[in-house]
Amino acid sequence: MIRTQSRLRGLLAPALTSILALTGAVGCDDPAATDAGTTPDTGVAVDTGVETPDSGEAPDSGVEPDAGTMDAEVDAGTEDAGTPGVDIRVPDLTGPVEVRFDEDGVLHLRCQTDADCFAVEGYFHAAHRFGQMDFRRRAARGRLAELYGAATLGTDRTLRSFIATKDGARLEEQLLAGSDADTRAAIQAYTRGVNAWIADLRAGRNGAQLTQENALFRAAIADWEELDTAACALVLVASLTNSSGRETAAGQIFSTMDTAQAFDIFGLKPASPSTILPRPLLIHDDARIQAGLERVQARLQYARSALANVPKMPDLGIGAGGDYGSNNWVVAPSQTAGGAALLANDPHLGFSNPSVWYLVSIDSKTAGTGTIHVAGSSFAGLPGILIGQNEDLAWGMTTTFFDMSDVYIETLTPDGNGVFFEKGTVPFTTRDFTFHVAGGADVTETFLYVPHHGPVVSIDRANSTAVTIRWTGQDADTDLDFIIGLARAQTVEEARTGTLRHVTTIGQNFVLADKGGNIAWLPYNRMPGRPWASSELPPWLPLPGDGSAEWTGTVAYDDLPQTVNPVEGWVATANNDMSGAMQDGDPTNDGNLWFQGFMHPGYRHERILEILEASPGAHTTDTMVAGQADVHSLLGERIVPRVLQEMDDKGVNLSADGHLLVEALRAWQFTCPTGLVDRDPASAKSADATEAAESAGCTAFHVLLPELLERTFDDEIQAAGVAAIQPHARVDVLVQLMAAPWNLLAGEGYWEDVSTPNDNEDAATIIAAAVEGAASWITTNVGPRVDDWRWGRIHTITLAADVFDAAGITRYNNGPWANDGGNYTVDVASPVLMESGGAHARDFKHPSGPSMRFVCEVGASGPRCTTQLPGGQRNRPGEPHYEDLFLKWLRNEPIPLRFLPAEIDAAAQEMLTVQAP
């Protein structure tokens, strides 16, 4: 998957390296480790609807080739084009399924029934993405060790413990059982299709073959189960809704750090005032907040040891960590040039090779008796699509950042076998689970659960404390129903009152537009009631497990923030403050029934509104695409003026290099182009003077930013002893300090370096030191002249290949490529250093960003959409559709999402028919 490999590198590397050595797949002198910057050859004449053997370029995996496979050639573009030698059969189809792949490699299915379509979708998901699917199901079900051995047993333990009901039952079973009959039928059909491909793989039929890295584990491949589909959904849900790791870390910080500093540096207050809904007059009471936090600190101090021993949730690569999130917005017909509604969506997730999404259209209506005609982005492992369109409606999703988990500090009973709760005691529930370990003996673990909260993730018996996690996902039941429901919905109102009320815990902002001209934003999730929430019991910090902070029912969907046909003529979301309740950092004091947690600052949202407001009544799909490609830095606008002011007004004596950096910032108009003629980081400089100056200014700013954060806040962080928990400060607090220090509880005191009590530092002193540090780094590592400071030299993107990258083998990676954008630009491209922190870390690659881009015009005849994908459809190096869409994504160049039968037929490059045996 996505950043799973980078985060699990230390775990997987030993296992994979030994496996690769045994199979002879990679030698000790494998040149791949230094092969960064090259991409696989795409000139191989292989282009079939199923995976076909490589042409010999790939290293020997140590696994014998499948008998009977062939390189199928295609008579592309002809009406009767087919795939000679391929005879795909899927059990229980009611009729033939017509399969077409267009010039972009997008799969199009035309079927007799819904089930037929979902079955063949399952077949081709497996054909092109089986390794990705297998990883997802194994991760959610605690079965990675079956492939990778003891190295991943700890990850399996954590995930098996967490992805469960409150009392430890298997959550995938509950989710599957809660699905309605139509969803179950879709999953059953999908499962048949996946297993038909697995049968072809085992028999050596129809070119079915594993990718190089997954071929190593061929013997361990098991049939697909319906529960595997539910598990894949839970990987997505857990990645996007579980904030318990942030809450645990915050608990450690607030237990030991000065409460005012902790609130400022690691709290919830955003620096941008931008909110999704217009802000009412809200309460601000800093004294009450600080008094409450002091009482919270006293409560947390005795739980420090237990909190410190909570294992980190593995990053499953979908969204955890970093600059995940998304943008989406919808525009009413009154604000568009053509009188049709517009919708834009770009989910920000981790990058991978293959990409997160797989593009598909599914049509059981045109030539059949079914009820489904959709096109969009599917998620390998699940039937249907998650983001896309049908004949009447288009929809997109972003992460809400609702607070959907709580961390509880439990007090153990004297015998240590349970916890105190309310006026009594509750014994632990125990669950045994056996892990099958490749290359070793089975391991059986006993997991403890507090049945009203969830898994026991840490126990400190010396202090009679334990930590548990309550998560809305523990109650997930009907969530999968929204996939079929949205596929069939005809209007925004139908989705609002019906389909989306099946959603319990996927944590998404839905935006919708229908062909009647209606638009809506609906962040529908089953949010827990927390009537006790206050500055003394803040849900975003660990809570007492004694019964004083229990969830009470759920918030009605109609009571959640939302809007249908807003008077402004548009609504946008960017993982930011929904209503203004977060503006003082305390969401509990404004009367809300629901709460957001550790959300994103509003810079992207603020910029999106600027773009929308710049063209009232004149928006088109072109302005939507341009908005998604916007690389203007509002963050730079907030910080640079104060830097220049301090350097100018105080007459600071800078070095020659320091002066170069200041002048580059002075010339900057706050955009972030690469400054290169091509996407190769080593390509020639652009001769355009404006682009050169913008690129240099962007480089200067992004190198200066970590210097400012470290020199301003590291002394407080290190003095409090929390650097190991959270090595860097949030950017928000720097913006507040620069532009509005009166909004901070500790005011301007951060300019004083507490590690040098005999010195009297001020803003100019700290900023000057940061400027000198940044200038030294740039001139040493990028070039001595401002004209050398091209952002694309250091700001790059690499699509990391599944599995092999975890062992440090980069041969199957795609990249690095130079890319534009930066921290909190709409076209988000935040450098990794802003995620990992660390002492003077300087890594400007960006591992996450738009995992797809989607734009629709929704007129009276229905949606017409385009899309962009950072990768290709098929995870087969050497095939034309391995990376072709990625190059267009880099250029912000959309492809049509073909939907109508005539346009699909006209663009078909490959055609075949799938039938029942």
Long-range contacts (C-beta under 8 A, 24 or more apart in sequence): 1-132, 1-135, 1-136, 1-139, 1-235, 1-316, 1-317, 1-318, 1-350, 1-352, 1-356, 1-802, 2-317, 2-318, 2-349, 2-350, 2-351, 2-352, 2-356, 2-800, 2-847, 2-848, 3-315, 3-317, 3-320, 3-321, 3-322, 3-350, 3-351, 3-352, 3-800, 3-847, 3-848, 4-135, 4-139, 4-314, 4-315, 4-316, 4-317, 4-806, 5-317, 5-352, 5-800, 5-801, 5-802, 5-803, 5-805, 5-806, 6-800, 6-805, 6-806, 6-847, 7-314, 7-315, 7-317, 7-321, 8-152, 8-155, 8-314, 8-315, 8-806, 9-805, 9-806, 9-807, 9-808, 11-148, 11-151, 11-152, 11-154, 11-155, 11-806, 12-148, 12-151, 12-152, 12-803, 12-806, 12-807, 13-806, 13-807, 13-808, 14-151, 15-148, 15-149, 15-150, 15-151, 15-152, 16-148, 16-803, 16-804, 16-806, 16-807, 16-809, 17-807, 17-808, 19-216, 20-216, 20-807, 20-809, 22-62, 23-60, 23-61, 23-62, 23-63, 23-216, 24-60, 24-62, 25-59, 25-60, 25-61, 25-62, 25-212, 25-216, 26-59, 26-809, 30-809, 30-811, 31-811, 32-804, 32-809, 32-810, 32-811, 32-812, 33-808, 33-809, 33-810, 35-810, 35-811, 36-798, 36-810, 36-813, 36-815, 36-816, 37-680, 37-681, 37-682, 37-815, 37-816, 39-814, 39-815, 39-883, 40-812, 40-814, 40-877, 40-878, 40-882, 40-883, 41-878, 42-878, 42-879, 42-880, 42-882, 42-883, 42-884, 44-878, 44-879, 44-880, 45-71, 45-73, 46-71, 46-72, 46-876, 46-878, 46-879, 46-880, 47-74, 47-76, 47-879, 47-880, 47-881, 47-909, 47-910, 48-72, 48-74, 48-83, 48-86, 48-207, 48-910, 49-83, 49-86, 49-99, 49-101, 49-107, 49-124, 49-127, 49-910, 49-912, 50-83, 50-86, 50-88, 50-124, 50-127, 50-197, 50-200, 50-206, 50-207, 50-208, 51-127, 51-128, 51-207, 51-208, 51-209, 51-210, 51-211, 51-874, 51-876, 52-207, 52-209, 52-876, 52-879, 53-207, 53-209, 54-212, 54-876, 54-877, 54-878, 55-878, 57-877, 57-878, 58-212, 58-877, 58-878, 59-212, 59-811, 61-212, 61-215, 61-216, 62-216, 63-215, 63-216, 63-218, 65-209, 66-201, 66-204, 66-208, 66-209, 67-204, 68-203, 68-204, 68-205, 69-204, 69-207, 69-208, 69-209, 70-207, 71-207, 72-207, 74-909, 74-910, 76-909, 76-910, 77-908, 77-909, 80-911, 81-908, 81-909, 81-910, 81-911, 82-911, 82-912, 82-913, 83-910, 83-911, 83-912, 85-207, 86-206, 86-207, 86-912, 87-205, 87-206, 88-123, 88-196, 88-200, 88-206, 88-912, 88-914, 88-915, 89-196, 89-914, 89-915, 89-916, 89-917, 90-119, 90-120, 90-123, 90-192, 90-193, 90-196, 90-914, 90-915, 90-916, 90-917, 91-192, 91-196, 91-916, 91-917, 92-119, 92-189, 92-192, 92-916, 93-119, 93-120, 93-914, 93-915, 93-916, 94-916, 95-368, 96-913, 96-914, 96-915, 97-913, 97-914, 97-915, 98-367, 98-911, 98-913, 99-124, 99-910, 99-911, 99-912, 99-913, 99-914, 100-904, 100-905, 100-908, 100-910, 100-911, 101-881, 101-908, 101-909, 101-910, 101-911, 102-898, 102-904, 102-907, 102-908, 102-909, 103-907, 103-909, 104-359, 104-873, 104-881, 104-884, 104-885, 104-895, 105-359, 105-872, 105-873, 105-874, 105-880, 105-881, 105-884, 105-885, 106-359, 106-360, 106-361, 106-873, 106-895, 106-897, 106-898, 107-358, 107-359, 107-360, 107-361, 107-873, 108-360, 108-361, 108-363, 108-898, 108-904, 108-908, 109-360, 109-361, 109-362, 109-363, 110-363, 110-364, 110-366, 110-367, 110-368, 110-901, 111-362, 111-363, 111-364, 111-367, 111-368, 111-370, 112-364, 112-367, 112-368, 112-369, 112-370, 113-364, 113-368, 113-369, 113-370, 114-182, 114-185, 114-186, 114-189, 114-364, 114-370, 114-371, 114-372, 115-185, 115-186, 115-188, 115-189, 116-189, 116-364, 116-368, 116-370, 117-189, 117-362, 117-363, 117-364, 117-370, 117-372, 118-186, 118-187, 118-189, 118-190, 118-193, 118-362, 118-383, 118-384, 119-189, 119-190, 119-192, 119-193, 119-196, 120-193, 120-914, 121-190, 121-193, 121-360, 121-362, 121-378, 121-383, 121-384, 122-189, 122-190, 122-191, 122-192, 122-193, 122-194, 122-196, 122-197, 122-224, 122-383, 123-193, 123-194, 123-196, 123-197, 123-914, 124-193, 124-197, 124-360, 125-190, 125-193, 125-194, 125-358, 125-378, 125-380, 125-381, 126-193, 126-194, 126-197, 126-198, 126-224, 127-197, 127-208, 128-354, 128-358, 128-380, 128-873, 128-874, 128-875, 128-876, 129-354, 129-358, 129-380, 129-875, 130-197, 130-198, 130-210, 130-211, 130-214, 131-210, 131-211, 131-213, 131-214, 131-802, 131-803, 131-875, 132-352, 132-354, 132-380, 132-381, 132-802, 132-875, 133-194, 133-224, 133-228, 133-232, 133-380, 133-381, 134-214, 134-221, 135-802, 135-803, 136-231, 136-232, 136-235, 136-316, 136-380, 136-381, 137-224, 137-228, 137-231, 137-232, 137-381, 139-235, 139-314, 139-316, 140-172, 140-231, 140-232, 140-234, 140-235, 140-238, 141-170, 141-172, 141-227, 141-228, 141-231, 142-433, 142-435, 143-435, 143-436, 145-435, 145-436, 145-437, 145-438, 146-220, 146-436, 146-437, 146-438, 147-217, 147-220, 147-438, 148-438, 149-437, 149-438, 149-439, 149-440, 150-437, 150-439, 150-440, 153-435, 153-437, 153-443, 154-311, 155-314, 156-435, 157-435, 157-445, 158-311, 158-312, 158-313, 158-314, 159-313, 159-314, 160-433, 160-435, 160-445, 160-447, 161-447, 161-455, 161-457, 162-238, 162-242, 162-313, 162-454, 162-455, 162-457, 162-469, 162-471, 163-231, 163-234, 163-238, 163-473, 164-431, 164-447, 164-449, 164-454, 164-455, 164-474, 165-474, 165-475, 166-449, 166-450, 166-451, 166-452, 166-453, 166-454, 166-470, 166-474, 166-475, 167-429, 167-431, 167-449, 167-451, 168-429, 168-430, 168-431, 168-447, 168-449, 168-455, 169-431, 170-227, 171-234, 171-473, 171-474, 171-476, 172-227, 172-228, 172-230, 172-231, 172-234, 173-227, 173-230, 174-476, 174-477, 175-230, 175-233, 175-234, 175-476, 175-477, 175-479, 175-480, 176-226, 176-227, 176-229, 176-230, 176-480, 177-477, 178-476, 178-477, 178-478, 178-479, 178-480, 179-477, 179-478, 179-480, 179-481, 180-478, 180-481, 182-481, 182-484, 183-480, 183-481, 183-483, 183-484, 184-226, 186-383, 186-384, 186-483, 186-484, 187-226, 187-229, 187-230, 187-383, 187-480, 188-226, 189-383, 190-229, 190-382, 190-383, 191-224, 191-225, 191-226, 191-228, 191-229, 194-224, 195-223, 195-224, 198-223, 198-224, 211-875, 211-876, 211-877, 212-804, 212-812, 212-877, 213-801, 213-802, 213-803, 213-804, 213-812, 214-802, 214-803, 220-438, 228-381, 229-381, 229-382, 229-383, 230-480, 231-381, 232-379, 232-380, 232-381, 232-382, 233-381, 233-382, 233-479, 233-480, 234-473, 234-476, 235-316, 235-318, 235-381, 236-318, 236-379, 236-506, 237-473, 237-476, 237-479, 237-505, 237-506, 237-507, 238-313, 238-316, 238-473, 239-315, 239-316, 239-317, 239-318, 239-319, 239-320, 240-318, 240-319, 240-324, 240-399, 240-506, 240-507, 240-508, 241-402, 241-404, 241-405, 241-471, 241-472, 241-473, 241-505, 241-506, 241-507, 242-313, 242-320, 242-404, 242-405, 242-471, 242-473, 243-403, 243-404, 243-405, 243-540, 243-597, 243-598, 244-313, 244-405, 244-406, 244-407, 244-469, 244-471, 245-310, 245-312, 245-313, 245-320, 246-540, 246-597, 246-598, 247-405, 247-406, 247-407, 247-540, 247-541, 247-542, 247-597, 248-307, 248-310, 248-407, 248-467, 248-542, 249-725, 249-726, 250-540, 250-541, 250-598, 251-300, 251-303, 251-307, 251-407, 251-541, 251-542, 252-304, 252-307, 252-308, 252-722, 252-725, 253-720, 253-722, 253-725, 253-726, 254-293, 254-296, 254-297, 254-300, 254-541, 255-297, 255-300, 255-301, 255-303, 255-304, 255-307, 256-301, 256-304, 256-720, 256-721, 256-722, 257-716, 257-717, 257-720, 257-722, 258-716, 258-720, 258-746, 259-290, 259-293, 259-294, 259-296, 259-297, 259-745, 260-290, 260-745, 260-746, 261-716, 261-720, 261-745, 261-746, 262-293, 262-720, 263-289, 263-290, 263-293, 263-585, 263-745, 264-733, 264-736, 264-744, 264-745, 264-746, 264-750, 265-713, 265-716, 265-717, 265-729, 265-730, 265-733, 266-726, 266-729, 266-730, 267-585, 268-540, 268-582, 268-585, 268-586, 268-587, 268-596, 268-597, 268-598, 268-599, 269-582, 269-583, 269-584, 269-585, 269-732, 269-736, 269-743, 270-576, 270-577, 270-582, 270-583, 270-599, 270-600, 270-601, 270-602, 270-732, 271-601, 271-638, 271-731, 271-732, 271-733, 271-735, 271-736, 271-739, 271-740, 272-576, 272-601, 272-602, 272-603, 272-605, 272-606, 272-634, 272-735, 273-580, 273-583, 273-602, 273-606, 274-576, 274-577, 274-602, 274-603, 274-605, 274-606, 274-609, 275-576, 275-577, 275-578, 275-579, 275-580, 275-583, 275-602, 275-605, 276-521, 276-561, 276-571, 276-572, 276-573, 276-576, 276-577, 276-578, 276-579, 276-605, 277-561, 277-563, 277-578, 277-579, 277-580, 279-579, 279-580, 279-583, 280-579, 280-580, 282-580, 282-581, 282-583, 282-584, 282-590, 283-584, 283-589, 283-590, 284-583, 284-584, 285-584, 285-586, 285-589, 286-584, 286-745, 288-535, 288-589, 289-535, 289-584, 289-585, 289-586, 289-589, 289-745, 290-745, 291-535, 292-534, 292-535, 292-536, 292-538, 293-535, 293-538, 295-536, 296-535, 296-536, 296-537, 296-538, 296-541, 299-409, 299-544, 300-409, 300-541, 300-542, 302-463, 302-465, 303-409, 303-460, 303-463, 303-465, 303-467, 303-542, 305-460, 305-462, 305-463, 305-465, 306-409, 306-458, 306-459, 306-460, 306-463, 306-465, 306-466, 306-467, 307-409, 307-458, 307-467, 307-542, 309-458, 309-460, 310-457, 310-458, 310-467, 311-457, 311-458, 315-350, 317-350, 317-352, 318-349, 318-350, 318-356, 319-349, 319-350, 319-399, 321-835, 322-350, 322-830, 322-832, 322-834, 322-835, 322-847, 322-848, 323-348, 323-600, 323-823, 323-824, 323-828, 323-830, 323-834, 323-835, 323-846, 323-848, 323-849, 324-348, 324-349, 324-350, 324-399, 324-848, 325-398, 325-399, 325-401, 325-574, 325-575, 325-600, 325-604, 325-828, 326-397, 326-398, 326-399, 326-509, 326-573, 326-574, 326-575, 327-398, 327-572, 327-573, 327-574, 327-604, 327-608, 327-628, 327-826, 327-828, 328-396, 328-397, 328-398, 328-509, 328-511, 328-572, 328-573, 329-511, 329-570, 329-571, 329-572, 329-573, 329-608, 329-612, 329-627, 330-511, 330-512, 330-513, 330-519, 330-520, 330-521, 330-570, 330-571, 331-519, 331-569, 331-570, 331-612, 331-619, 331-624, 332-517, 332-519, 332-565, 332-566, 332-569, 332-570, 333-517, 334-569, 334-617, 335-569, 335-570, 335-612, 335-616, 335-617, 335-619, 336-617, 336-618, 336-619, 336-620, 336-857, 337-617, 337-618, 337-619, 337-620, 338-620, 338-857, 338-859, 339-859, 340-517, 340-857, 340-858, 340-859, 340-860, 341-513, 341-514, 341-517, 341-518, 341-519, 341-857, 341-858, 341-859, 342-513, 342-619, 342-620, 342-621, 342-624, 342-855, 342-856, 342-857, 342-858, 343-394, 343-395, 343-396, 343-511, 343-512, 343-513, 343-519, 343-624, 343-854, 343-855, 343-856, 343-858, 343-863, 344-396, 344-624, 344-625, 344-627, 344-628, 344-853, 344-854, 344-855, 344-856, 345-387, 345-396, 345-397, 345-398, 345-511, 345-853, 345-854, 345-855, 346-628, 346-850, 346-851, 346-852, 346-853, 346-854, 347-387, 347-397, 347-398, 347-399, 347-850, 347-851, 347-852, 348-828, 348-848, 348-849, 348-850, 348-851, 349-848, 349-851, 350-847, 350-848, 350-851, 351-797, 351-798, 351-799, 351-800, 351-847, 351-848, 351-849, 351-851, 351-870, 352-799, 352-800, 352-801, 352-802, 352-871, 353-799, 353-800, 353-801, 353-802, 353-812, 353-813, 353-814, 353-871, 353-875, 354-802, 354-871, 354-872, 354-874, 354-875, 355-799, 355-851, 355-852, 355-869, 355-870, 355-871, 355-872, 355-886, 356-851, 356-852, 357-387, 357-851, 357-852, 357-869, 358-873, 359-867, 359-869, 359-873, 359-897, 360-385, 361-897, 361-898, 361-899, 361-904, 362-487, 363-901, 366-901, 371-487, 371-488, 372-484, 372-487, 372-488, 373-899, 374-487, 375-865, 375-897, 375-898, 375-899, 376-854, 376-865, 376-867, 376-897, 377-852, 377-854, 377-867, 377-869, 382-480, 382-483, 383-483, 384-483, 384-484, 384-487, 385-483, 385-487, 386-483, 387-852, 387-854, 388-854, 388-865, 388-897, 389-856, 389-862, 389-863, 389-865, 389-897, 389-899, 390-486, 390-487, 390-488, 390-489, 390-490, 390-863, 391-490, 391-862, 392-489, 392-490, 392-491, 392-514, 392-515, 392-862, 392-863, 393-486, 393-489, 393-490, 393-491, 393-492, 393-495, 393-512, 393-513, 393-514, 393-515, 393-858, 393-863, 394-512, 394-513, 394-514, 394-856, 394-858, 394-863, 394-865, 395-486, 395-495, 395-510, 395-511, 395-512, 395-513, 396-510, 396-511, 396-854, 397-508, 397-509, 397-510, 397-511, 398-508, 398-509, 398-511, 398-573, 398-574, 398-575, 399-507, 399-508, 399-509, 399-575, 400-507, 400-508, 400-509, 400-523, 400-525, 400-575, 400-578, 400-596, 401-507, 401-575, 401-596, 401-597, 401-598, 401-599, 401-600, 402-507, 402-523, 402-525, 402-527, 402-594, 402-595, 402-596, 402-597, 403-539, 403-540, 403-595, 403-596, 403-597, 404-471, 404-472, 404-473, 404-505, 404-507, 404-525, 404-527, 404-528, 404-597, 405-469, 405-470, 405-471, 405-472, 406-469, 406-470, 406-539, 406-543, 406-549, 406-551, 407-467, 407-468, 407-469, 407-470, 407-541, 407-542, 407-543, 408-450, 408-453, 408-467, 408-468, 408-469, 408-470, 408-542, 408-543, 408-544, 408-545, 408-549, 409-465, 409-466, 409-467, 409-542, 409-543, 409-544, 409-545, 410-450, 410-453, 410-456, 410-465, 410-466, 410-467, 410-468, 410-545, 411-464, 411-465, 411-545, 411-546, 412-459, 412-461, 412-464, 412-465, 412-466, 416-461, 416-464, 419-450, 419-466, 419-545, 420-545, 420-546, 421-450, 421-452, 421-545, 421-546, 421-547, 422-546, 422-547, 426-450, 426-451, 426-452, 428-456, 450-545, 452-550, 453-545, 467-542, 468-545, 470-551, 471-505, 472-504, 472-505, 472-525, 472-526, 472-527, 472-528, 473-505, 475-504, 475-505, 475-526, 476-504, 476-505, 477-504, 478-502, 478-503, 478-504, 479-503, 479-504, 479-505, 479-506, 482-506, 490-514, 491-516, 491-518, 492-516, 492-518, 492-519, 492-520, 492-564, 493-518, 493-564, 495-520, 495-522, 496-520, 496-522, 496-564, 500-524, 500-557, 501-557, 509-573, 511-571, 511-573, 513-856, 513-858, 513-863, 514-858, 515-858, 515-859, 515-860, 515-861, 515-862, 515-863, 517-858, 518-564, 518-565, 519-564, 519-565, 519-566, 519-570, 519-571, 520-562, 520-563, 520-564, 520-565, 520-571, 521-562, 521-563, 521-566, 521-571, 521-573, 522-562, 522-564, 523-560, 523-561, 523-562, 523-573, 523-578, 524-557, 524-560, 524-562, 525-560, 526-554, 526-555, 527-554, 527-555, 527-560, 527-593, 527-594, 527-595, 528-552, 528-553, 528-554, 528-555, 529-553, 529-554, 529-555, 529-593, 530-593, 530-595, 533-588, 533-595, 534-588, 534-589, 535-586, 535-588, 535-589, 537-588, 538-586, 538-588, 539-588, 539-595, 539-597, 540-595, 540-597, 540-598, 555-593, 555-594, 559-593, 559-594, 560-594, 561-594, 569-616, 570-612, 572-605, 572-608, 572-609, 572-612, 573-605, 574-600, 574-602, 574-604, 574-605, 574-608, 574-826, 575-599, 575-600, 575-604, 576-600, 576-601, 576-602, 576-604, 576-605, 577-602, 600-824, 601-731, 601-732, 601-735, 601-824, 603-634, 603-635, 603-824, 604-824, 604-825, 604-826, 604-828, 606-634, 607-632, 607-634, 607-825, 607-826, 608-826, 611-826, 620-857, 621-855, 621-856, 621-857, 621-866, 624-855, 625-853, 625-855, 625-866, 625-892, 625-894, 627-826, 628-826, 628-827, 628-850, 628-853, 628-855, 628-892, 629-826, 629-827, 629-892, 630-825, 630-826, 630-827, 631-671, 631-672, 631-673, 631-820, 631-821, 631-822, 631-825, 631-826, 631-827, 631-829, 632-670, 632-671, 632-672, 632-825, 632-826, 633-670, 633-671, 633-672, 633-698, 633-701, 633-822, 633-823, 633-824, 633-825, 634-670, 634-824, 635-731, 635-735, 635-822, 635-823, 635-824, 636-668, 636-670, 636-697, 636-698, 636-701, 636-822, 637-670, 638-735, 638-738, 638-739, 639-701, 639-705, 639-708, 639-734, 639-735, 639-738, 640-665, 640-668, 640-670, 640-701, 642-738, 642-739, 642-763, 642-767, 643-704, 643-708, 643-738, 643-767, 643-771, 646-763, 646-764, 646-767, 646-768, 647-764, 647-767, 647-768, 647-771, 649-764, 650-764, 652-764, 652-768, 654-768, 654-771, 654-772, 655-772, 655-775, 657-772, 657-775, 657-776, 657-778, 657-779, 657-784, 658-768, 658-771, 658-772, 658-775, 660-775, 660-779, 660-785, 660-786, 661-700, 661-704, 661-771, 661-774, 661-775, 661-778, 662-771, 663-786, 664-693, 664-696, 664-697, 664-699, 664-700, 664-786, 664-789, 665-697, 665-700, 665-701, 665-704, 667-693, 667-696, 667-697, 668-693, 668-694, 668-696, 668-697, 668-698, 668-700, 668-701, 669-693, 669-694, 669-697, 670-697, 671-698, 672-698, 672-791, 672-795, 672-820, 672-821, 672-822, 672-825, 672-829, 673-698, 673-791, 673-792, 673-820, 674-790, 674-791, 674-792, 674-795, 674-818, 674-819, 674-820, 675-699, 675-789, 675-790, 675-791, 675-792, 675-793, 676-790, 676-792, 676-793, 676-818, 678-818, 679-792, 679-817, 679-818, 679-819, 679-887, 679-890, 680-817, 680-818, 681-792, 681-793, 681-794, 681-796, 681-816, 681-817, 681-818, 682-793, 683-792, 683-818, 685-787, 685-790, 686-790, 692-787, 692-790, 695-789, 695-790, 695-791, 695-792, 696-786, 696-787, 696-789, 696-790, 696-791, 698-791, 698-822, 699-778, 699-782, 699-789, 699-790, 699-791, 699-793, 699-794, 699-795, 700-774, 700-778, 700-789, 701-822, 702-791, 702-795, 702-822, 702-823, 702-831, 702-844, 703-774, 703-777, 703-778, 703-842, 703-844, 704-770, 704-771, 704-774, 705-731, 705-734, 705-823, 705-834, 706-833, 706-834, 706-840, 706-841, 706-842, 707-769, 707-770, 707-771, 707-773, 707-774, 707-777, 708-734, 708-766, 708-767, 708-770, 709-734, 710-770, 710-839, 710-840, 711-753, 711-766, 711-769, 711-770, 711-773, 712-737, 712-750, 712-751, 712-766, 712-770, 713-750, 714-839, 715-753, 715-754, 715-755, 716-750, 716-754, 718-755, 719-754, 719-755, 726-837, 727-836, 727-837, 727-838, 727-839, 728-834, 728-837, 728-838, 731-823, 731-824, 731-834, 773-840, 777-842, 781-842, 791-818, 791-820, 791-822, 792-818, 792-819, 792-820, 793-818, 794-844, 795-819, 795-820, 795-821, 795-822, 795-829, 795-831, 795-844, 795-845, 795-846, 796-844, 796-845, 796-846, 797-829, 797-845, 797-846, 797-847, 797-849, 797-870, 797-890, 798-845, 798-847, 799-870, 799-871, 799-883, 799-886, 800-847, 802-875, 812-877, 814-871, 814-883, 814-886, 816-845, 817-890, 819-846, 819-849, 819-890, 821-846, 821-849, 827-892, 850-889, 853-889, 853-892, 853-894, 854-897, 855-894, 863-899, 864-899, 865-896, 865-897, 865-899, 866-894, 866-895, 866-896, 866-897, 867-894, 867-895, 867-897, 868-892, 868-893, 868-894, 868-895
